[in-house]
Each structure stands twice: as structure tokens, then as C-alpha cells.
Amino acid sequence: MTLFLGMLLDAVFGEPRWLWRRIPHPAVLMGRLIGWCDARFNNGQWLTGTVTMIILSIGAGALGWLLQAIPGRIIDIVILAILLAQKSLVQHVQAVGDALRLSLGDGRRSVAMIVGRDTRDMDGPAVARSAIESAAENLSDGVIAPIFWFAIAGLPGLLIYKITNTADSMIGYRTPRHAAFGWAAARFDDLLNLVPARLTTVLIWAVTTRPNPIPILQEAPLHRSPNAGWPEAAMAHGLNIALSGPRSYNGETRDYPFVNGDGARELTADHIDQSISVLWKCWGLMALIALGYGVIW
């Protein structure tokens, strides 16, 4: 029941602002630690980055083991709830839909808070597409993957995953500064998300119209990311919309192909609402699985 209760606590309360305004969120503390390591140890060498990631992972696992040793399951439930992101993900994606209904400018400003691409010149469909892609990818990274690793390895598994995912989001980029030092963070994150991304794909497929899975299987491996393409392809085909496609980063246009290119391209806030419905349906299906897991174990 620990897994289910952690999911339920996150879904009901999310991330209460009154609390995290007073004390730093654990993810923020992880970010500060990784930032310190980057500033202190980044010498442009992949070996240094690899050793840094190994030490961070061992430390996170050890902390998880110590916390898990505390009698009772309250600590496990609360930490799991804190490190899940179902309600906050829904709120951020919904905010884009609500803003887009007000004006294109509001939509651009809102989506800029959840994506890394250039948003200044986006049209309405591009804003909606970006929000839906973020919904699909972060369902995997922020919800299903933490649940998966908690189920597999308890708090040690959860904390190792979160420190790795946070490191990837900060230093796992092919920039001159981080291409070498962040290599290990990016590769380890790819490894830890390998199964969760595909599990997320199955969940999305199961709660949508259960489209022909063959196009999903064909298009997902073509994505620029080894994992993000799977839930994105499932969402695109499940809602019969086109995702991915050309976009701009730092003023440079990248001509990525569309996923489900025959799907609808004139996306609106209504399509964002549909993706949010998928997020909750996937959560519900995963909650049932968690209940079953609790009964068995």
C-alpha cells in the first residue's frame, strides 16, 4: 500500500507552496549539490563527470537506505509523494491551455516555463504542441519512472533515479561546457528511463483509443531521444495529432520530422485538455497496478 498511498498523497496535495516557500524542496537541494559539483569539479573531462555521478548515486542510495531503515512506512510514503510530480505536471500543462485561451502572448509566456525551446515566435498550434509533448515526456520522467524505481528498489532506487534525472536536466547537454562532464549523467539517465519510458507508452496506448501500435513502434526509435520518443509517439497516435516537428533552440531552427505526421496539426487548448485527461487516466491505471503490487508484496 506504500506505493499507492504515496501516489494518492501527491495527486491530492501536489507541491504545497506554503511549505516550499519556507524550506527548500529536496529536488532544489539536489540541484544545488549538482551545481556545486559542476562548479567545483567540471574540468571538461568525461572521467571526472563519471566519477562525480558514481559518488552522487552512491550517496543518494545510502541516504535512501538510511531513511528506509526508519521504522514504519510514513517516511517512505511522504518522500515518494514529494518526489512524484503528477499534480504539478497537470497544473503546469493546464496553465498553458488556460493562458492560450486568453491570448497567444499569454500562451507563449506560460509554455516558456516548461520547455527549453524558443517560444517568442511560436504560433498557437506550436504552443499547444509543446505543452502536449512536455506532458507526455514528463509523465514518464516525473511520474512513472519514480514509481517504477521505488517499486523495484525502494527509497534507494527512487533517490538514485531523482539525483540522476536532476543531473541530466542540468548538465546532460552537448554544450562545450557539459558535453564531456555531463556525458555520464545523460547516459545513466537514458539507462534508468529505458523501461519506464516504454511502460508509459503502454499506459498511454491503453487509456486512449488503443491505436495500431505498429506506427508507434516504428516512429518512437527515430526520435532524437532514446526514451522521450516513446510516450510522445503514443500520445500523438492516441490523440491522432502530429507532435515534434520543426522548432527553434537558441535562435537556431531544427527541422525535426513530425511524429504521426498525418495527424491534426492545428492544435488548440482543447487538445491540451485531452492530453491532461490522458495524464489522469494513466495515473489511475498505474494506481490500480500499485494496489495490486501492494497486495502481492
C-alpha positions as CSV (number, residue, x, y, z in Angstrom):
1,M,0.0,0.0,0.0
2,T,3.0,2.3,0.4
3,L,3.3,2.9,-3.3
4,F,-0.4,3.6,-3.7
5,L,-0.6,5.9,-0.7
6,G,2.4,7.9,-2.0
7,M,0.7,8.3,-5.4
8,L,-2.5,9.4,-3.7
9,L,-0.9,11.9,-1.5
10,D,0.9,13.5,-4.4
11,A,-2.3,13.5,-6.6
12,V,-4.3,15.3,-3.8
13,F,-1.8,17.8,-2.4
14,G,0.8,18.2,-5.1
15,E,3.5,20.6,-4.1
16,P,2.1,23.0,-1.4
17,R,3.6,26.4,-2.0
18,W,3.3,27.4,1.7
19,L,5.7,24.6,2.6
20,W,8.3,25.0,-0.2
21,R,8.4,28.8,0.3
22,R,9.7,28.1,3.8
23,I,12.0,25.2,3.2
24,P,13.9,24.1,0.1
25,H,12.3,21.2,-1.9
26,P,14.5,18.1,-2.0
27,A,14.8,18.5,-5.8
28,V,16.1,22.0,-5.2
29,L,18.7,20.6,-2.7
30,M,19.7,18.1,-5.3
31,G,20.1,20.8,-7.9
32,R,22.3,22.9,-5.6
33,L,24.5,19.9,-4.9
34,I,24.9,19.2,-8.6
35,G,25.5,22.8,-9.4
36,W,28.3,22.8,-6.7
37,C,29.8,19.7,-8.3
38,D,29.7,21.3,-11.7
39,A,31.4,24.5,-10.5
40,R,34.0,22.6,-8.4
41,F,34.9,19.6,-10.5
42,N,34.0,20.3,-14.1
43,N,37.3,20.2,-15.9
44,G,35.9,19.2,-19.3
45,Q,36.7,15.5,-18.8
46,W,34.2,12.7,-19.1
47,L,36.1,10.6,-16.5
48,T,35.6,13.4,-13.9
49,G,31.9,13.6,-14.7
50,T,31.6,9.8,-14.5
51,V,33.2,9.7,-11.1
52,T,31.0,12.5,-9.9
53,M,27.9,10.7,-11.0
54,I,29.0,7.5,-9.3
55,I,29.6,9.3,-6.0
56,L,26.3,11.2,-6.2
57,S,24.5,7.9,-6.9
58,I,26.2,6.1,-4.0
59,G,25.4,9.0,-1.7
60,A,21.7,9.1,-2.8
61,G,21.4,5.3,-2.4
62,A,23.0,5.4,1.0
63,L,20.6,8.2,2.1
64,G,17.7,6.2,0.8
65,W,18.8,3.1,2.7
66,L,19.1,5.1,6.0
67,L,15.7,6.7,5.6
68,Q,14.1,3.4,4.7
69,A,15.6,1.8,7.9
70,I,13.4,4.1,10.0
71,P,10.6,2.0,11.5
72,G,7.1,2.5,9.8
73,R,6.2,3.4,6.3
74,I,5.3,7.1,6.8
75,I,8.7,8.3,5.7
76,D,8.6,6.2,2.6
77,I,5.1,7.5,1.7
78,V,5.9,11.1,2.3
79,I,9.2,11.1,0.4
80,L,7.6,9.3,-2.5
81,A,4.8,11.8,-2.6
82,I,7.2,14.7,-2.5
83,L,9.3,13.3,-5.4
84,L,6.4,12.5,-7.6
85,A,5.0,15.2,-10.0
86,Q,1.6,14.1,-11.2
87,K,-0.4,17.0,-9.8
88,S,2.3,19.6,-10.5
89,L,2.7,18.3,-14.1
90,V,-1.1,18.6,-14.7
91,Q,-1.1,22.1,-13.2
92,H,1.7,23.3,-15.4
93,V,0.3,21.9,-18.6
94,Q,-3.2,23.1,-17.7
95,A,-1.8,26.6,-17.1
96,V,-0.6,26.7,-20.8
97,G,-4.1,25.7,-22.0
98,D,-5.7,28.4,-19.8
99,A,-3.2,31.0,-20.9
100,L,-3.6,30.1,-24.6
101,R,-7.3,30.7,-24.3
102,L,-6.6,34.2,-23.1
103,S,-4.1,35.2,-25.8
104,L,-1.2,33.9,-27.8
105,G,1.2,36.0,-25.8
106,D,0.0,34.5,-22.6
107,G,0.3,31.0,-24.0
108,R,3.9,31.7,-25.1
109,R,4.8,33.0,-21.7
110,S,3.2,30.1,-19.9
111,V,4.8,27.4,-22.1
112,A,8.2,29.0,-21.8
113,M,8.1,27.9,-18.2
114,I,8.0,24.2,-19.0
115,V,10.0,23.9,-22.3
116,G,13.6,24.8,-23.3
117,R,12.9,25.7,-26.9
118,D,12.4,29.3,-28.2
119,T,8.9,30.4,-27.6
120,R,8.9,34.1,-28.8
121,D,7.7,33.4,-32.4
122,M,5.5,30.4,-31.7
123,D,2.0,30.3,-33.1
124,G,-0.9,28.8,-31.2
125,P,-0.5,25.3,-32.6
126,A,3.2,25.3,-31.7
127,V,2.4,26.4,-28.1
128,A,-0.2,23.6,-27.7
129,R,2.2,21.1,-29.3
130,S,5.0,22.0,-27.0
131,A,2.7,21.6,-23.9
132,I,1.5,18.2,-25.0
133,E,5.0,17.0,-25.7
134,S,6.0,18.1,-22.3
135,A,3.0,16.3,-20.8
136,A,4.0,13.0,-22.5
137,E,7.7,13.2,-21.7
138,N,7.3,14.4,-18.1
139,L,4.6,11.7,-17.4
140,S,7.5,9.3,-17.9
141,D,10.3,11.2,-16.2
142,G,8.3,12.7,-13.4
143,V,5.7,10.1,-12.5
144,I,6.1,6.7,-14.0
145,A,9.9,6.4,-13.6
146,P,10.0,7.4,-9.9
147,I,7.1,4.9,-9.2
148,F,8.9,2.2,-11.1
149,W,12.2,2.6,-9.3
150,F,10.6,2.9,-5.9
151,A,8.7,-0.4,-6.7
152,I,12.0,-2.0,-7.8
153,A,14.4,-0.7,-5.1
154,G,12.5,1.3,-2.5
155,L,13.9,4.7,-1.4
156,P,17.4,4.0,-2.6
157,G,16.2,3.3,-6.1
158,L,13.9,6.4,-6.0
159,L,16.7,8.8,-4.8
160,I,19.3,7.4,-7.2
161,Y,16.8,8.0,-10.0
162,K,16.0,11.5,-8.9
163,I,19.6,12.6,-8.5
164,T,20.4,11.2,-11.9
165,N,17.4,12.8,-13.6
166,T,18.1,16.1,-12.0
167,A,21.8,15.9,-13.1
168,D,20.7,15.1,-16.6
169,S,18.4,18.2,-16.7
170,M,21.3,20.4,-15.5
171,I,24.5,19.1,-17.1
172,G,23.4,16.4,-19.6
173,Y,23.7,18.7,-22.6
174,R,26.0,18.6,-25.6
175,T,27.3,22.1,-25.0
176,P,31.0,23.0,-24.9
177,R,30.9,23.1,-21.1
178,H,28.9,19.9,-20.5
179,A,29.4,17.6,-23.5
180,A,32.1,15.6,-21.6
181,F,31.4,16.3,-17.9
182,G,27.7,15.7,-18.3
183,W,28.1,12.6,-20.5
184,A,27.7,10.1,-17.7
185,A,24.6,11.9,-16.3
186,A,22.9,11.8,-19.7
187,R,23.8,8.1,-20.3
188,F,22.8,7.0,-16.9
189,D,19.5,8.8,-17.2
190,D,18.9,7.2,-20.5
191,L,19.5,3.8,-18.9
192,L,17.3,4.4,-15.9
193,N,14.5,5.6,-18.1
194,L,14.7,2.8,-20.6
195,V,11.9,0.6,-19.1
196,P,9.8,3.4,-17.6
197,A,9.5,5.2,-21.0
198,R,8.2,2.1,-22.6
199,L,5.9,1.4,-19.7
200,T,4.5,4.9,-20.1
201,T,3.9,4.2,-23.8
202,V,1.9,1.1,-22.9
203,L,-0.2,3.1,-20.4
204,I,-0.9,5.9,-22.9
205,W,-1.8,3.3,-25.5
206,A,-4.1,1.5,-23.1
207,V,-6.1,4.6,-22.0
208,T,-6.5,6.2,-25.4
209,T,-8.2,4.7,-28.4
210,R,-5.6,1.9,-28.5
211,P,-4.4,2.8,-31.9
212,N,-2.5,0.4,-34.1
213,P,0.8,0.0,-32.2
214,I,2.9,-0.6,-35.3
215,P,3.4,3.1,-36.2
216,I,4.3,3.8,-32.6
217,L,6.9,1.1,-32.6
218,Q,8.2,2.4,-35.9
219,E,8.4,6.1,-35.1
220,A,9.5,6.1,-31.5
221,P,13.1,4.8,-32.2
222,L,13.5,7.5,-34.8
223,H,13.2,10.3,-32.2
224,R,16.3,12.3,-31.2
225,S,15.9,11.0,-27.6
226,P,16.2,7.2,-27.0
227,N,13.3,7.4,-24.5
228,A,11.2,10.6,-24.9
229,G,10.1,9.4,-28.3
230,W,8.1,6.5,-26.9
231,P,5.5,8.3,-24.8
232,E,5.5,11.2,-27.4
233,A,4.6,8.8,-30.2
234,A,2.0,7.1,-28.1
235,M,0.4,10.4,-27.2
236,A,0.5,11.6,-30.9
237,H,-1.2,8.4,-32.2
238,G,-3.5,8.1,-29.2
239,L,-4.9,11.6,-29.7
240,N,-4.5,11.5,-33.5
241,I,-2.3,14.6,-33.6
242,A,1.1,15.5,-35.0
243,L,3.8,16.1,-32.5
244,S,7.5,17.0,-32.7
245,G,8.3,18.8,-36.0
246,P,10.5,21.9,-36.6
247,R,11.4,24.1,-33.6
248,S,14.0,26.6,-32.6
249,Y,16.7,26.4,-29.9
250,N,18.8,29.5,-29.1
251,G,17.8,31.1,-32.4
252,E,18.7,28.0,-34.5
253,T,15.9,26.2,-36.3
254,R,16.0,22.4,-36.2
255,D,14.0,20.6,-38.8
256,Y,12.8,17.6,-36.8
257,P,10.3,15.4,-38.5
258,F,6.7,15.2,-37.3
259,V,5.6,12.2,-35.2
260,N,2.3,10.9,-36.7
261,G,2.6,13.4,-39.5
262,D,-0.9,12.6,-40.8
263,G,-2.5,13.6,-37.5
264,A,-4.0,17.0,-36.8
265,R,-1.5,19.9,-36.8
266,E,-3.8,22.9,-35.9
267,L,-3.7,22.1,-32.2
268,T,-5.6,24.2,-29.7
269,A,-6.1,24.5,-25.9
270,D,-8.8,21.7,-26.4
271,H,-6.0,19.3,-27.4
272,I,-4.1,20.3,-24.3
273,D,-7.2,19.4,-22.2
274,Q,-7.3,16.0,-24.0
275,S,-3.6,15.3,-23.1
276,I,-4.4,16.2,-19.4
277,S,-7.2,13.7,-19.5
278,V,-4.7,11.1,-20.7
279,L,-2.3,12.0,-17.8
280,W,-5.0,11.3,-15.2
281,K,-6.2,8.1,-16.9
282,C,-2.6,6.8,-16.9
283,W,-2.3,7.8,-13.3
284,G,-5.5,5.9,-12.5
285,L,-4.3,2.8,-14.3
286,M,-0.9,3.0,-12.6
287,A,-2.7,3.4,-9.2
288,L,-4.6,0.1,-9.9
289,I,-1.3,-1.6,-10.7
290,A,0.2,-0.1,-7.5
291,L,-2.7,-1.5,-5.5
292,G,-2.2,-4.9,-7.0
293,Y,1.6,-4.7,-6.3
294,G,0.8,-3.9,-2.7
295,V,-1.4,-6.9,-2.3
296,I,1.1,-9.2,-3.8
297,W,4.1,-7.8,-1.9
